[in-house]
């Protein structure tokens, strides 16, 4: 089977940098995705890593190391609006698009 | 920005009743999905749909569940004989051919079975 582990909660201050780690176990996958979810809202796509290395999208970056079964999401210049839950997810399946989600990390950004 | 639209936003139903959750995916997307999220838990895959047929389903998606794309725009999830444990937020999602832009999720239908 497949499983993902993330910290349940992270707290940081406005303007800081925070890294949310994700370790996984899987027999095969196509890539690692990250989604943001505000309370009561829909998951919103942030980033996708198909290959090892860093992907940068504005203030957000995501990293994947297949050899270490590890990835992370890096959020820079934190803003209050970044307070949300962040999920890593494995892309698998014949169409590459089915997702297995981790349990999520609740990020609280303090002033 | 194109959106995935789900209706209703809330649905309360009695145990044993049938419910139909409706979704309008983004028009040029090819892959459609249903996920659910029990309160406070992770998002769980239910079913994927491509080319007018189910491409994959999870062990959660048993005979109680069915999906349809009755016309060119709607995508529905039917739950027959609902159970208390079916109470959850149900998300519809769609995506393009590639995965690099991820899914677009709808805002969800909160189903409460009483």
HADDOCK unambig.tbl for C-alpha pairs under 7 A between the chains (distance, minus, plus):
assign (segid A and resid 41 and name CA) (segid B and resid 107 and name CA) 6.06 0.50 0.50
assign (segid A and resid 42 and name CA) (segid B and resid 105 and name CA) 6.01 0.50 0.50
assign (segid A and resid 42 and name CA) (segid B and resid 106 and name CA) 6.24 0.50 0.50
assign (segid A and resid 42 and name CA) (segid B and resid 107 and name CA) 4.87 0.50 0.50
assign (segid A and resid 42 and name CA) (segid B and resid 108 and name CA) 6.63 0.50 0.50
assign (segid A and resid 43 and name CA) (segid B and resid 105 and name CA) 6.25 0.50 0.50
assign (segid A and resid 44 and name CA) (segid B and resid 104 and name CA) 6.89 0.50 0.50
assign (segid A and resid 44 and name CA) (segid B and resid 105 and name CA) 6.86 0.50 0.50
assign (segid A and resid 45 and name CA) (segid B and resid 102 and name CA) 5.72 0.50 0.50
assign (segid A and resid 45 and name CA) (segid B and resid 103 and name CA) 6.41 0.50 0.50
assign (segid A and resid 48 and name CA) (segid B and resid 100 and name CA) 5.97 0.50 0.50
assign (segid A and resid 97 and name CA) (segid B and resid 99 and name CA) 6.16 0.50 0.50
assign (segid A and resid 99 and name CA) (segid B and resid 45 and name CA) 6.65 0.50 0.50
assign (segid A and resid 100 and name CA) (segid B and resid 44 and name CA) 6.93 0.50 0.50
assign (segid A and resid 100 and name CA) (segid B and resid 45 and name CA) 6.76 0.50 0.50
assign (segid A and resid 101 and name CA) (segid B and resid 42 and name CA) 6.52 0.50 0.50
assign (segid A and resid 101 and name CA) (segid B and resid 43 and name CA) 6.03 0.50 0.50
assign (segid A and resid 101 and name CA) (segid B and resid 44 and name CA) 6.83 0.50 0.50
assign (segid A and resid 102 and name CA) (segid B and resid 42 and name CA) 6.45 0.50 0.50
assign (segid A and resid 103 and name CA) (segid B and resid 41 and name CA) 6.46 0.50 0.50
assign (segid A and resid 103 and name CA) (segid B and resid 42 and name CA) 4.63 0.50 0.50
assign (segid A and resid 104 and name CA) (segid B and resid 42 and name CA) 6.65 0.50 0.50
